[in-house]
């Protein structure tokens, strides 16, 4: 039987871990050194890859993917039509916020899997009441 | 110690030899050090070698992702 996901990981947690300049770097370095079972969205992986492409170059973006592949115990949820339908409902619910599809998919995954812990520095991920780790 | 063979192209070998000489060590020791640097510390997961692999200089880096990926609003 698959182990229950303990925490959801957002793009911001990955960037805080990978960027030594980030004020939350030490926290996420400690958390990732002994991670529980984690879940994330395929959109988070795309967003992180895009961040490295925009901020640096394709080589760093590929290193980001190598990091994702190396991270043990990470489950990545795909994004198909049914995920889009769930995510779209969340975007509409929070229509007064600049919620990205990636953020909304994170909220949908936390609801689906009843995850009670979120690794993120983005307040949008706390909109459904799941506490952020920061 | 386990003995193994490594093939380098001429340029890599020449540069490694020069660097090793400048450090006062053998090429073999230079290669061992390069491998140790590339490996994660003992007892840590392979992913930990990526910790802090970039340095943006922005302490709010993780909180400004949308601006980088999606751009600033006009």
N, CA and C atoms of all chains as a GROMACS GRO file, in nm:
protein
  624
    1UNK      N    1   0.084  -0.120   0.000
    1UNK     CA    2   0.000   0.000   0.000
    1UNK      C    3   0.088   0.125   0.000
    2UNK      N    4   0.053   0.222  -0.086
    2UNK     CA    5   0.135   0.344  -0.095
    2UNK      C    6   0.128   0.423   0.034
    3UNK      N    7   0.243   0.482   0.068
    3UNK     CA    8   0.248   0.562   0.190
    3UNK      C    9   0.170   0.692   0.171
    4UNK      N   10   0.096   0.733   0.273
    4UNK     CA   11   0.017   0.856   0.261
    4UNK      C   12   0.109   0.978   0.249
    5UNK      N   13   0.074   1.066   0.156
    5UNK     CA   14   0.152   1.189   0.142
    5UNK      C   15   0.136   1.274   0.266
    6UNK      N   16   0.247   1.318   0.321
    6UNK     CA   17   0.239   1.403   0.440
    6UNK      C   18   0.233   1.551   0.406
    7UNK      N   19   0.310   1.591   0.304
    7UNK     CA   20   0.314   1.734   0.271
    7UNK      C   21   0.309   1.757   0.121
    8UNK      N   22   0.250   1.871   0.085
    8UNK     CA   23   0.250   1.916  -0.054
    8UNK      C   24   0.367   2.014  -0.072
    9UNK      N   25   0.436   2.006  -0.186
    9UNK     CA   26   0.549   2.096  -0.213
    9UNK      C   27   0.518   2.186  -0.330
   10UNK      N   28   0.533   2.316  -0.309
   10UNK     CA   29   0.507   2.416  -0.411
   10UNK      C   30   0.640   2.461  -0.474
   11UNK      N   31   0.632   2.527  -0.589
   11UNK     CA   32   0.751   2.577  -0.658
   11UNK      C   33   0.838   2.661  -0.564
   12UNK      N   34   0.775   2.742  -0.480
   12UNK     CA   35   0.852   2.833  -0.394
   12UNK      C   36   0.941   2.757  -0.296
   13UNK      N   37   0.895   2.640  -0.251
   13UNK     CA   38   0.978   2.561  -0.159
   13UNK      C   39   1.100   2.507  -0.232
   14UNK      N   40   1.080   2.464  -0.357
   14UNK     CA   41   1.194   2.415  -0.436
   14UNK      C   42   1.295   2.528  -0.459
   15UNK      N   43   1.245   2.646  -0.494
   15UNK     CA   44   1.337   2.758  -0.523
   15UNK      C   45   1.409   2.800  -0.396
   16UNK      N   46   1.338   2.804  -0.284
   16UNK     CA   47   1.402   2.841  -0.157
   16UNK      C   48   1.514   2.743  -0.122
   17UNK      N   49   1.493   2.617  -0.153
   17UNK     CA   50   1.596   2.515  -0.127
   17UNK      C   51   1.715   2.530  -0.223
   18UNK      N   52   1.686   2.561  -0.348
   18UNK     CA   53   1.790   2.561  -0.450
   18UNK      C   54   1.866   2.692  -0.459
   19UNK      N   55   1.804   2.802  -0.412
   19UNK     CA   56   1.869   2.935  -0.418
   19UNK      C   57   1.924   2.970  -0.279
   20UNK      N   58   2.054   2.973  -0.269
   20UNK     CA   59   2.114   2.998  -0.136
   20UNK      C   60   2.092   3.142  -0.088
   21UNK      N   61   2.048   3.231  -0.177
   21UNK     CA   62   2.021   3.370  -0.136
   21UNK      C   63   1.886   3.385  -0.065
   22UNK      N   64   1.798   3.288  -0.084
   22UNK     CA   65   1.662   3.303  -0.032
   22UNK      C   66   1.661   3.301   0.121
   23UNK      N   67   1.579   3.387   0.178
   23UNK     CA   68   1.576   3.398   0.325
   23UNK      C   69   1.523   3.270   0.392
   24UNK      N   70   1.453   3.186   0.316
   24UNK     CA   71   1.403   3.059   0.372
   24UNK      C   72   1.493   2.940   0.334
   25UNK      N   73   1.609   2.969   0.278
   25UNK     CA   74   1.696   2.860   0.231
   25UNK      C   75   1.733   2.762   0.344
   26UNK      N   76   1.774   2.818   0.456
   26UNK     CA   77   1.818   2.730   0.567
   26UNK      C   78   1.705   2.639   0.614
   27UNK      N   79   1.585   2.695   0.622
   27UNK     CA   80   1.469   2.615   0.664
   27UNK      C   81   1.445   2.498   0.568
   28UNK      N   82   1.440   2.530   0.438
   28UNK     CA   83   1.410   2.424   0.342
   28UNK      C   84   1.527   2.328   0.323
   29UNK      N   85   1.648   2.375   0.345
   29UNK     CA   86   1.763   2.284   0.341
   29UNK      C   87   1.746   2.177   0.450
   30UNK      N   88   1.703   2.223   0.566
   30UNK     CA   89   1.682   2.130   0.677
   30UNK      C   90   1.565   2.034   0.647
   31UNK      N   91   1.455   2.089   0.595
   31UNK     CA   92   1.338   2.005   0.567
   31UNK      C   93   1.367   1.901   0.458
   32UNK      N   94   1.435   1.943   0.352
   32UNK     CA   95   1.463   1.849   0.242
   32UNK      C   96   1.571   1.747   0.279
   33UNK      N   97   1.646   1.773   0.384
   33UNK     CA   98   1.753   1.677   0.420
   33UNK      C   99   1.694   1.546   0.473
   34UNK      N  100   1.573   1.552   0.526
   34UNK     CA  101   1.507   1.429   0.574
   34UNK      C  102   1.358   1.442   0.542
   35UNK      N  103   1.323   1.437   0.413
   35UNK     CA  104   1.183   1.467   0.376
   35UNK      C  105   1.086   1.354   0.410
   36UNK      N  106   0.962   1.392   0.445
   36UNK     CA  107   0.856   1.291   0.458
   36UNK      C  108   0.809   1.257   0.316
   37UNK      N  109   0.704   1.178   0.301
   37UNK     CA  110   0.651   1.154   0.166
   37UNK      C  111   0.589   1.285   0.117
   38UNK      N  112   0.623   1.322  -0.005
   38UNK     CA  113   0.583   1.452  -0.059
   38UNK      C  114   0.504   1.434  -0.189
   39UNK      N  115   0.416   1.530  -0.214
   39UNK     CA  116   0.345   1.535  -0.342
   39UNK      C  117   0.360   1.672  -0.403
   40UNK      N  118   0.359   1.675  -0.535
   40UNK     CA  119   0.357   1.803  -0.604
   40UNK      C  120   0.279   1.787  -0.734
   41UNK      N  121   0.266   1.898  -0.805
   41UNK     CA  122   0.194   1.900  -0.932
   41UNK      C  123   0.294   1.901  -1.047
   42UNK      N  124   0.253   1.840  -1.160
   42UNK     CA  125   0.339   1.850  -1.279
   42UNK      C  126   0.352   1.997  -1.322
   43UNK      N  127   0.252   2.078  -1.287
   43UNK     CA  128   0.261   2.220  -1.321
   43UNK      C  129   0.371   2.289  -1.239
   44UNK      N  130   0.394   2.241  -1.117
   44UNK     CA  131   0.502   2.295  -1.034
   44UNK      C  132   0.638   2.265  -1.100
   45UNK      N  133   0.649   2.143  -1.153
   45UNK     CA  134   0.775   2.106  -1.220
   45UNK      C  135   0.795   2.196  -1.342
   46UNK      N  136   0.687   2.218  -1.419
   46UNK     CA  137   0.697   2.306  -1.537
   46UNK      C  138   0.731   2.448  -1.495
   47UNK      N  139   0.670   2.496  -1.386
   47UNK     CA  140   0.694   2.633  -1.339
   47UNK      C  141   0.840   2.648  -1.291
   48UNK      N  142   0.888   2.548  -1.218
   48UNK     CA  143   1.026   2.554  -1.170
   48UNK      C  144   1.124   2.551  -1.286
   49UNK      N  145   1.098   2.464  -1.383
   49UNK     CA  146   1.182   2.457  -1.502
   49UNK      C  147   1.180   2.593  -1.575
   50UNK      N  148   1.061   2.651  -1.588
   50UNK     CA  149   1.048   2.781  -1.653
   50UNK      C  150   1.123   2.890  -1.578
   51UNK      N  151   1.121   2.884  -1.445
   51UNK     CA  152   1.192   2.983  -1.363
   51UNK      C  153   1.342   2.978  -1.394
   52UNK      N  154   1.397   2.858  -1.402
   52UNK     CA  155   1.541   2.846  -1.431
   52UNK      C  156   1.573   2.889  -1.574
   53UNK      N  157   1.482   2.860  -1.668
   53UNK     CA  158   1.504   2.904  -1.806
   53UNK      C  159   1.506   3.055  -1.816
   54UNK      N  160   1.410   3.119  -1.746
   54UNK     CA  161   1.399   3.266  -1.753
   54UNK      C  162   1.510   3.334  -1.673
   55UNK      N  163   1.540   3.278  -1.556
   55UNK     CA  164   1.635   3.344  -1.466
   55UNK      C  165   1.779   3.312  -1.502
   56UNK      N  166   1.801   3.190  -1.554
   56UNK     CA  167   1.937   3.146  -1.588
   56UNK      C  168   1.942   3.097  -1.732
   57UNK      N  169   1.951   2.967  -1.751
   57UNK     CA  170   1.966   2.913  -1.886
   57UNK      C  171   1.918   2.767  -1.890
   58UNK      N  172   1.926   2.707  -2.008
   58UNK     CA  173   1.873   2.571  -2.024
   58UNK      C  174   1.950   2.469  -1.939
   59UNK      N  175   2.081   2.495  -1.918
   59UNK     CA  176   2.159   2.400  -1.839
   59UNK      C  177   2.111   2.395  -1.694
   60UNK      N  178   2.086   2.512  -1.637
   60UNK     CA  179   2.034   2.515  -1.499
   60UNK      C  180   1.894   2.455  -1.494
   61UNK      N  181   1.816   2.478  -1.601
   61UNK     CA  182   1.680   2.421  -1.605
   61UNK      C  183   1.688   2.268  -1.607
   62UNK      N  184   1.784   2.215  -1.679
   62UNK     CA  185   1.802   2.069  -1.682
   62UNK      C  186   1.850   2.019  -1.546
   63UNK      N  187   1.934   2.097  -1.479
   63UNK     CA  188   1.978   2.058  -1.344
   63UNK      C  189   1.859   2.053  -1.248
   64UNK      N  190   1.765   2.145  -1.268
   64UNK     CA  191   1.644   2.144  -1.186
   64UNK      C  192   1.569   2.011  -1.206
   65UNK      N  193   1.557   1.968  -1.330
   65UNK     CA  194   1.489   1.840  -1.357
   65UNK      C  195   1.566   1.723  -1.295
   66UNK      N  196   1.699   1.732  -1.297
   66UNK     CA  197   1.780   1.626  -1.235
   66UNK      C  198   1.755   1.622  -1.084
   67UNK      N  199   1.739   1.739  -1.024
   67UNK     CA  200   1.706   1.746  -0.881
   67UNK      C  201   1.571   1.679  -0.854
   68UNK      N  202   1.472   1.712  -0.936
   68UNK     CA  203   1.337   1.653  -0.919
   68UNK      C  204   1.344   1.501  -0.930
   69UNK      N  205   1.420   1.453  -1.028
   69UNK     CA  206   1.434   1.308  -1.047
   69UNK      C  207   1.505   1.242  -0.929
   70UNK      N  208   1.598   1.316  -0.870
   70UNK     CA  209   1.678   1.258  -0.760
   70UNK      C  210   1.601   1.257  -0.628
   71UNK      N  211   1.503   1.346  -0.614
   71UNK     CA  212   1.434   1.362  -0.486
   71UNK      C  213   1.349   1.238  -0.454
   72UNK      N  214   1.393   1.167  -0.354
   72UNK     CA  215   1.329   1.040  -0.317
   72UNK      C  216   1.192   1.065  -0.251
   73UNK      N  217   1.095   0.984  -0.282
   73UNK     CA  218   0.966   0.991  -0.214
   73UNK      C  219   0.875   1.102  -0.263
   74UNK      N  220   0.907   1.160  -0.381
   74UNK     CA  221   0.822   1.266  -0.435
   74UNK      C  222   0.726   1.207  -0.537
   75UNK      N  223   0.595   1.231  -0.516
   75UNK     CA  224   0.493   1.188  -0.612
   75UNK      C  225   0.449   1.310  -0.692
   76UNK      N  226   0.448   1.295  -0.823
   76UNK     CA  227   0.410   1.408  -0.909
   76UNK      C  228   0.274   1.378  -0.972
   77UNK      N  229   0.176   1.464  -0.942
   77UNK     CA  230   0.041   1.445  -0.997
   77UNK      C  231   0.036   1.506  -1.138
   78UNK      N  232  -0.013   1.429  -1.234
   78UNK     CA  233  -0.027   1.479  -1.370
   78UNK      C  234  -0.140   1.581  -1.382
   79UNK      N  235  -0.151   1.641  -1.499
   79UNK     CA  236  -0.253   1.744  -1.520
   79UNK      C  237  -0.329   1.713  -1.648
   80UNK      N  238  -0.444   1.647  -1.631
   80UNK     CA  239  -0.526   1.612  -1.747
   80UNK      C  240  -0.658   1.689  -1.742
   81UNK      N  241  -0.753   1.648  -1.825
   81UNK     CA  242  -0.880   1.722  -1.833
   81UNK      C  243  -0.955   1.722  -1.700
   82UNK      N  244  -0.952   1.610  -1.628
   82UNK     CA  245  -1.027   1.606  -1.501
   82UNK      C  246  -0.958   1.696  -1.396
   83UNK      N  247  -0.825   1.701  -1.400
   83UNK     CA  248  -0.753   1.790  -1.307
   83UNK      C  249  -0.783   1.937  -1.343
   84UNK      N  250  -0.791   1.963  -1.474
   84UNK     CA  251  -0.822   2.100  -1.518
   84UNK      C  252  -0.960   2.141  -1.470
   85UNK      N  253  -1.056   2.048  -1.474
   85UNK     CA  254  -1.192   2.080  -1.429
   85UNK      C  255  -1.192   2.117  -1.280
   86UNK      N  256  -1.122   2.035  -1.198
   86UNK     CA  257  -1.117   2.062  -1.053
   86UNK      C  258  -1.045   2.195  -1.027
   87UNK      N  259  -0.934   2.214  -1.099
   87UNK     CA  260  -0.852   2.333  -1.078
   87UNK      C  261  -0.927   2.459  -1.123
   88UNK      N  262  -1.000   2.445  -1.233
   88UNK     CA  263  -1.077   2.559  -1.283
   88UNK      C  264  -1.181   2.606  -1.181
   89UNK      N  265  -1.241   2.509  -1.111
   89UNK     CA  266  -1.343   2.546  -1.009
   89UNK      C  267  -1.277   2.627  -0.896
   90UNK      N  268  -1.155   2.590  -0.862
   90UNK     CA  269  -1.085   2.663  -0.754
   90UNK      C  270  -1.047   2.804  -0.801
   91UNK      N  271  -1.001   2.814  -0.925
   91UNK     CA  272  -0.967   2.947  -0.979
   91UNK      C  273  -1.090   3.038  -0.976
   92UNK      N  274  -1.206   2.981  -1.010
   92UNK     CA  275  -1.330   3.061  -1.011
   92UNK      C  276  -1.372   3.097  -0.868
   93UNK      N  277  -1.352   3.002  -0.776
   93UNK     CA  278  -1.389   3.029  -0.636
   93UNK      C  279  -1.309   3.147  -0.580
   94UNK      N  280  -1.182   3.153  -0.618
   94UNK     CA  281  -1.096   3.261  -0.569
   94UNK      C  282  -1.070   3.364  -0.680
   95UNK      N  283  -1.177   3.400  -0.750
   95UNK     CA  284  -1.164   3.488  -0.866
   95UNK      C  285  -1.112   3.628  -0.832
   96UNK      N  286  -1.118   3.663  -0.702
   96UNK     CA  287  -1.069   3.795  -0.662
   96UNK      C  288  -0.918   3.793  -0.635
   97UNK      N  289  -0.854   3.679  -0.655
   97UNK     CA  290  -0.710   3.664  -0.628
   97UNK      C  291  -0.636   3.635  -0.759
   98UNK      N  292  -0.508   3.674  -0.764
   98UNK     CA  293  -0.426   3.638  -0.880
   98UNK      C  294  -0.369   3.498  -0.861
   99UNK      N  295  -0.459   3.403  -0.862
   99UNK     CA  296  -0.419   3.265  -0.839
   99UNK      C  297  -0.376   3.202  -0.972
  100UNK      N  298  -0.255   3.148  -0.975
  100UNK     CA  299  -0.212   3.081  -1.100
  100UNK      C  300  -0.274   2.942  -1.104
  101UNK      N  301  -0.275   2.884  -1.224
  101UNK     CA  302  -0.328   2.748  -1.239
  101UNK      C  303  -0.244   2.651  -1.155
  102UNK      N  304  -0.116   2.680  -1.146
  102UNK     CA  305  -0.026   2.595  -1.066
  102UNK      C  306  -0.066   2.599  -0.918
  103UNK      N  307  -0.088   2.719  -0.866
  103UNK     CA  308  -0.132   2.732  -0.726
  103UNK      C  309  -0.264   2.658  -0.705
  104UNK      N  310  -0.358   2.680  -0.798
  104UNK     CA  311  -0.492   2.619  -0.784
  104UNK      C  312  -0.483   2.467  -0.790
  105UNK      N  313  -0.395   2.414  -0.873
  105UNK     CA  314  -0.380   2.268  -0.880
  105UNK      C  315  -0.324   2.216  -0.747
  106UNK      N  316  -0.234   2.294  -0.687
  106UNK     CA  317  -0.182   2.256  -0.556
  106UNK      C  318  -0.293   2.248  -0.452
  107UNK      N  319  -0.384   2.346  -0.454
  107UNK     CA  320  -0.498   2.344  -0.360
  107UNK      C  321  -0.587   2.223  -0.387
  108UNK      N  322  -0.607   2.190  -0.516
  108UNK     CA  323  -0.691   2.076  -0.552
  108UNK      C  324  -0.628   1.945  -0.503
  109UNK      N  325  -0.497   1.933  -0.518
  109UNK     CA  326  -0.428   1.810  -0.475
  109UNK      C  327  -0.437   1.797  -0.322
  110UNK      N  328  -0.418   1.906  -0.252
  110UNK     CA  329  -0.424   1.900  -0.104
  110UNK      C  330  -0.564   1.859  -0.058
  111UNK      N  331  -0.666   1.907  -0.128
  111UNK     CA  332  -0.804   1.866  -0.095
  111UNK      C  333  -0.822   1.718  -0.120
  112UNK      N  334  -0.784   1.675  -0.241
  112UNK     CA  335  -0.804   1.535  -0.283
  112UNK      C  336  -0.736   1.438  -0.188
  113UNK      N  337  -0.613   1.468  -0.155
  113UNK     CA  338  -0.532   1.374  -0.074
  113UNK      C  339  -0.542   1.403   0.075
  114UNK      N  340  -0.622   1.504   0.110
  114UNK     CA  341  -0.639   1.544   0.250
  114UNK      C  342  -0.503   1.568   0.317
  115UNK      N  343  -0.423   1.646   0.249
  115UNK     CA  344  -0.288   1.679   0.299
  115UNK      C  345  -0.300   1.795   0.397
  116UNK      N  346  -0.236   1.782   0.510
  116UNK     CA  347  -0.249   1.885   0.614
  116UNK      C  348  -0.125   1.969   0.634
  117UNK      N  349  -0.035   1.967   0.538
  117UNK     CA  350   0.091   2.040   0.555
  117UNK      C  351   0.140   2.085   0.418
  118UNK      N  352   0.181   2.210   0.407
  118UNK     CA  353   0.224   2.262   0.277
  118UNK      C  354   0.360   2.329   0.288
  119UNK      N  355   0.453   2.283   0.205
  119UNK     CA  356   0.586   2.346   0.198
  119UNK      C  357   0.578   2.454   0.090
  120UNK      N  358   0.566   2.577   0.133
  120UNK     CA  359   0.554   2.688   0.039
  120UNK      C  360   0.587   2.818   0.110
  121UNK      N  361   0.632   2.918   0.034
  121UNK     CA  362   0.646   3.053   0.090
  121UNK      C  363   0.541   3.145   0.026
  122UNK      N  364   0.447   3.085  -0.049
  122UNK     CA  365   0.346   3.160  -0.122
  122UNK      C  366   0.213   3.153  -0.046
  123UNK      N  367   0.164   3.268  -0.001
  123UNK     CA  368   0.042   3.271   0.081
  123UNK      C  369  -0.080   3.212   0.008
  124UNK      N  370  -0.077   3.214  -0.126
  124UNK     CA  371  -0.190   3.158  -0.202
  124UNK      C  372  -0.215   3.011  -0.166
  125UNK      N  373  -0.109   2.940  -0.131
  125UNK     CA  374  -0.123   2.796  -0.102
  125UNK      C  375  -0.189   2.773   0.034
  126UNK      N  376  -0.204   2.879   0.112
  126UNK     CA  377  -0.269   2.864   0.242
  126UNK      C  378  -0.414   2.907   0.240
  127UNK      N  379  -0.466   2.938   0.122
  127UNK     CA  380  -0.602   2.995   0.112
  127UNK      C  381  -0.713   2.899   0.153
  128UNK      N  382  -0.684   2.770   0.150
  128UNK     CA  383  -0.787   2.671   0.188
  128UNK      C  384  -0.770   2.627   0.334
  129UNK      N  385  -0.681   2.694   0.405
  129UNK     CA  386  -0.666   2.663   0.547
  129UNK      C  387  -0.556   2.566   0.583
  130UNK      N  388  -0.488   2.509   0.482
  130UNK     CA  389  -0.376   2.419   0.512
  130UNK      C  390  -0.258   2.505   0.557
  131UNK      N  391  -0.199   2.476   0.674
  131UNK     CA  392  -0.090   2.561   0.722
  131UNK      C  393   0.036   2.550   0.638
  132UNK      N  394   0.098   2.665   0.612
  132UNK     CA  395   0.227   2.666   0.543
  132UNK      C  396   0.336   2.636   0.646
  133UNK      N  397   0.444   2.577   0.600
  133UNK     CA  398   0.548   2.534   0.691
  133UNK      C  399   0.634   2.653   0.742
  134UNK      N  400   0.625   2.767   0.676
  134UNK     CA  401   0.709   2.882   0.716
  134UNK      C  402   0.650   2.955   0.836
  135UNK      N  403   4.094   0.103  -0.142
  135UNK     CA  404   4.084   0.176  -0.269
  135UNK      C  405   4.054   0.079  -0.382
  136UNK      N  406   3.969   0.122  -0.472
  136UNK     CA  407   3.938   0.041  -0.591
  136UNK      C  408   4.007   0.107  -0.710
  137UNK      N  409   4.081   0.028  -0.784
  137UNK     CA  410   4.151   0.083  -0.900
  137UNK      C  411   4.057   0.082  -1.021
  138UNK      N  412   4.049   0.196  -1.092
  138UNK     CA  413   3.964   0.202  -1.210
  138UNK      C  414   4.033   0.285  -1.317
  139UNK      N  415   3.985   0.273  -1.440
  139UNK     CA  416   4.044   0.350  -1.550
  139UNK      C  417   3.947   0.458  -1.594
  140UNK      N  418   4.002   0.576  -1.625
  140UNK     CA  419   3.919   0.686  -1.673
  140UNK      C  420   3.981   0.736  -1.803
  141UNK      N  421   3.900   0.755  -1.905
  141UNK     CA  422   3.951   0.809  -2.032
  141UNK      C  423   3.919   0.957  -2.042
  142UNK      N  424   4.020   1.037  -2.068
  142UNK     CA  425   4.001   1.181  -2.085
  142UNK      C  426   4.048   1.220  -2.224
  143UNK      N  427   3.989   1.326  -2.280
  143UNK     CA  428   4.045   1.370  -2.408
  143UNK      C  429   4.174   1.450  -2.380
  144UNK      N  430   4.248   1.480  -2.484
  144UNK     CA  431   4.380   1.541  -2.465
  144UNK      C  432   4.372   1.674  -2.390
  145UNK      N  433   4.274   1.754  -2.427
  145UNK     CA  434   4.260   1.886  -2.364
  145UNK      C  435   4.228   1.872  -2.214
  146UNK      N  436   4.129   1.784  -2.184
  146UNK     CA  437   4.093   1.763  -2.042
  146UNK      C  438   4.214   1.715  -1.961
  147UNK      N  439   4.290   1.623  -2.020
  147UNK     CA  440   4.406   1.570  -1.949
  147UNK      C  441   4.509   1.681  -1.925
  148UNK      N  442   4.534   1.761  -2.030
  148UNK     CA  443   4.635   1.868  -2.018
  148UNK      C  444   4.594   1.968  -1.909
  149UNK      N  445   4.466   2.006  -1.908
  149UNK     CA  446   4.418   2.102  -1.808
  149UNK      C  447   4.424   2.041  -1.668
  150UNK      N  448   4.380   1.915  -1.657
  150UNK     CA  449   4.383   1.848  -1.526
  150UNK      C  450   4.527   1.837  -1.475
  151UNK      N  451   4.621   1.807  -1.564
  151UNK     CA  452   4.762   1.793  -1.524
  151UNK      C  453   4.818   1.927  -1.476
  152UNK      N  454   4.786   2.033  -1.550
  152UNK     CA  455   4.832   2.167  -1.511
  152UNK      C  456   4.777   2.206  -1.374
  153UNK      N  457   4.645   2.182  -1.355
  153UNK     CA  458   4.581   2.216  -1.227
  153UNK      C  459   4.641   2.134  -1.114
  154UNK      N  460   4.663   2.006  -1.140
  154UNK     CA  461   4.720   1.918  -1.037
  154UNK      C  462   4.860   1.965  -0.998
  155UNK      N  463   4.939   2.000  -1.099
  155UNK     CA  464   5.076   2.048  -1.071
  155UNK      C  465   5.072   2.175  -0.987
  156UNK      N  466   4.979   2.263  -1.019
  156UNK     CA  467   4.971   2.389  -0.944
  156UNK      C  468   4.930   2.365  -0.798
  157UNK      N  469   4.859   2.255  -0.773
  157UNK     CA  470   4.819   2.220  -0.635
  157UNK      C  471   4.921   2.129  -0.567
  158UNK      N  472   5.020   2.083  -0.646
  158UNK     CA  473   5.123   1.995  -0.590
  158UNK      C  474   5.072   1.854  -0.564
  159UNK      N  475   4.974   1.811  -0.645
  159UNK     CA  476   4.918   1.676  -0.628
  159UNK      C  477   4.923   1.601  -0.761
  160UNK      N  478   4.901   1.470  -0.756
  160UNK     CA  479   4.900   1.390  -0.879
  160UNK      C  480   4.768   1.412  -0.954
  161UNK      N  481   4.770   1.372  -1.080
  161UNK     CA  482   4.645   1.380  -1.160
  161UNK      C  483   4.539   1.288  -1.097
  162UNK      N  484   4.583   1.172  -1.049
  162UNK     CA  485   4.488   1.079  -0.987
  162UNK      C  486   4.420   1.143  -0.865
  163UNK      N  487   4.499   1.212  -0.783
  163UNK     CA  488   4.441   1.277  -0.665
  163UNK      C  489   4.348   1.391  -0.708
  164UNK      N  490   4.387   1.462  -0.814
  164UNK     CA  491   4.302   1.570  -0.865
  164UNK      C  492   4.166   1.515  -0.909
  165UNK      N  493   4.168   1.402  -0.978
  165UNK     CA  494   4.043   1.339  -1.023
  165UNK      C  495   3.960   1.292  -0.904
  166UNK      N  496   4.029   1.234  -0.803
  166UNK     CA  497   3.956   1.188  -0.681
  166UNK      C  498   3.885   1.306  -0.614
  167UNK      N  499   3.958   1.419  -0.604
  167UNK     CA  500   3.896   1.538  -0.540
  167UNK      C  501   3.776   1.588  -0.620
  168UNK      N  502   3.790   1.587  -0.754
  168UNK     CA  503   3.678   1.634  -0.839
  168UNK      C  504   3.556   1.546  -0.819
  169UNK      N  505   3.580   1.416  -0.807
  169UNK     CA  506   3.467   1.323  -0.787
  169UNK      C  507   3.404   1.346  -0.649
  170UNK      N  508   3.488   1.366  -0.546
  170UNK     CA  509   3.432   1.391  -0.411
  170UNK      C  510   3.346   1.516  -0.409
  171UNK      N  511   3.391   1.618  -0.483
  171UNK     CA  512   3.313   1.743  -0.487
  171UNK      C  513   3.177   1.723  -0.554
  172UNK      N  514   3.174   1.635  -0.654
  172UNK     CA  515   3.049   1.614  -0.730
  172UNK      C  516   2.951   1.524  -0.656
  173UNK      N  517   3.000   1.446  -0.561
  173UNK     CA  518   2.911   1.353  -0.489
  173UNK      C  519   2.844   1.420  -0.370
  174UNK      N  520   2.723   1.377  -0.333
  174UNK     CA  521   2.660   1.433  -0.212
  174UNK      C  522   2.738   1.387  -0.089
  175UNK      N  523   2.735   1.466   0.020
  175UNK     CA  524   2.802   1.424   0.143
  175UNK      C  525   2.748   1.290   0.190
  176UNK      N  526   2.833   1.213   0.257
  176UNK     CA  527   2.789   1.081   0.306
  176UNK      C  528   2.668   1.094   0.398
  177UNK      N  529   2.574   1.003   0.380
  177UNK     CA  530   2.458   1.002   0.468
  177UNK      C  531   2.344   1.091   0.420
  178UNK      N  532   2.368   1.168   0.314
  178UNK     CA  533   2.262   1.254   0.263
  178UNK      C  534   2.211   1.199   0.130
  179UNK      N  535   2.086   1.234   0.097
  179UNK     CA  536   2.029   1.191  -0.030
  179UNK      C  537   2.098   1.258  -0.147
  180UNK      N  538   2.085   1.194  -0.264
  180UNK     CA  539   2.151   1.248  -0.384
  180UNK      C  540   2.103   1.389  -0.417
  181UNK      N  541   1.977   1.418  -0.382
  181UNK     CA  542   1.920   1.549  -0.414
  181UNK      C  543   1.984   1.664  -0.335
  182UNK      N  544   2.051   1.630  -0.224
  182UNK     CA  545   2.107   1.736  -0.139
  182UNK      C  546   2.226   1.807  -0.205
  183UNK      N  547   2.284   1.745  -0.307
  183UNK     CA  548   2.396   1.814  -0.374
  183UNK      C  549   2.347   1.938  -0.451
  184UNK      N  550   2.213   1.945  -0.472
  184UNK     CA  551   2.157   2.060  -0.544
  184UNK      C  552   2.122   2.176  -0.449
  185UNK      N  553   2.131   2.153  -0.319
  185UNK     CA  554   2.094   2.259  -0.222
  185UNK      C  555   2.178   2.383  -0.246
  186UNK      N  556   2.113   2.494  -0.270
  186UNK     CA  557   2.185   2.621  -0.290
  186UNK      C  558   2.274   2.622  -0.412
  187UNK      N  559   2.236   2.550  -0.517
  187UNK     CA  560   2.325   2.545  -0.635
  187UNK      C  561   2.318   2.673  -0.719
  188UNK      N  562   2.222   2.760  -0.689
  188UNK     CA  563   2.224   2.894  -0.751
  188UNK      C  564   2.220   3.000  -0.641
  189UNK      N  565   2.266   3.119  -0.677
  189UNK     CA  566   2.270   3.230  -0.582
  189UNK      C  567   2.223   3.355  -0.657
  190UNK      N  568   2.095   3.388  -0.644
  190UNK     CA  569   2.039   3.500  -0.719
  190UNK      C  570   2.074   3.635  -0.659
  191UNK      N  571   2.105   3.637  -0.529
  191UNK     CA  572   2.127   3.763  -0.460
  191UNK      C  573   1.996   3.825  -0.412
  192UNK      N  574   1.884   3.755  -0.436
  192UNK     CA  575   1.752   3.805  -0.397
  192UNK      C  576   1.700   3.723  -0.277
  193UNK      N  577   1.690   3.788  -0.162
  193UNK     CA  578   1.644   3.715  -0.044
  193UNK      C  579   1.497   3.678  -0.053
  194UNK      N  580   1.422   3.741  -0.143
  194UNK     CA  581   1.279   3.710  -0.163
  194UNK      C  582   1.257   3.627  -0.292
  195UNK      N  583   1.358   3.560  -0.332
  195UNK     CA  584   1.355   3.484  -0.458
  195UNK      C  585   1.233   3.392  -0.468
  196UNK      N  586   1.205   3.316  -0.362
  196UNK     CA  587   1.094   3.220  -0.366
  196UNK      C  588   0.958   3.288  -0.363
  197UNK      N  589   0.957   3.417  -0.331
  197UNK     CA  590   0.829   3.489  -0.323
  197UNK      C  591   0.804   3.577  -0.446
  198UNK      N  592   0.894   3.567  -0.542
  198UNK     CA  593   0.878   3.649  -0.664
  198UNK      C  594   0.883   3.561  -0.790
  199UNK      N  595   0.843   3.436  -0.774
  199UNK     CA  596   0.848   3.342  -0.887
  199UNK      C  597   0.753   3.384  -0.999
  200UNK      N  598   0.632   3.426  -0.962
  200UNK     CA  599   0.533   3.462  -1.064
  200UNK      C  600   0.584   3.576  -1.153
  201UNK      N  601   0.656   3.671  -1.091
  201UNK     CA  602   0.708   3.784  -1.170
  201UNK      C  603   0.810   3.737  -1.274
  202UNK      N  604   0.888   3.635  -1.237
  202UNK     CA  605   0.989   3.583  -1.331
  202UNK      C  606   0.922   3.498  -1.439
  203UNK      N  607   0.834   3.408  -1.396
  203UNK     CA  608   0.776   3.311  -1.491
  203UNK      C  609   0.667   3.374  -1.578
  204UNK      N  610   0.579   3.453  -1.514
  204UNK     CA  611   0.464   3.507  -1.588
  204UNK      C  612   0.480   3.654  -1.625
  205UNK      N  613   0.582   3.719  -1.569
  205UNK     CA  614   0.607   3.860  -1.600
  205UNK      C  615   0.530   3.953  -1.509
  206UNK      N  616   0.576   4.080  -1.506
  206UNK     CA  617   0.511   4.182  -1.424
  206UNK      C  618   0.385   4.229  -1.494
  207UNK      N  619   0.284   4.264  -1.413
  207UNK     CA  620   0.163   4.323  -1.472
  207UNK      C  621   0.192   4.468  -1.508
  208UNK      N  622   0.132   4.515  -1.619
  208UNK     CA  623   0.149   4.656  -1.658
  208UNK      C  624   0.073   4.746  -1.563
   0.00000   0.00000   0.00000
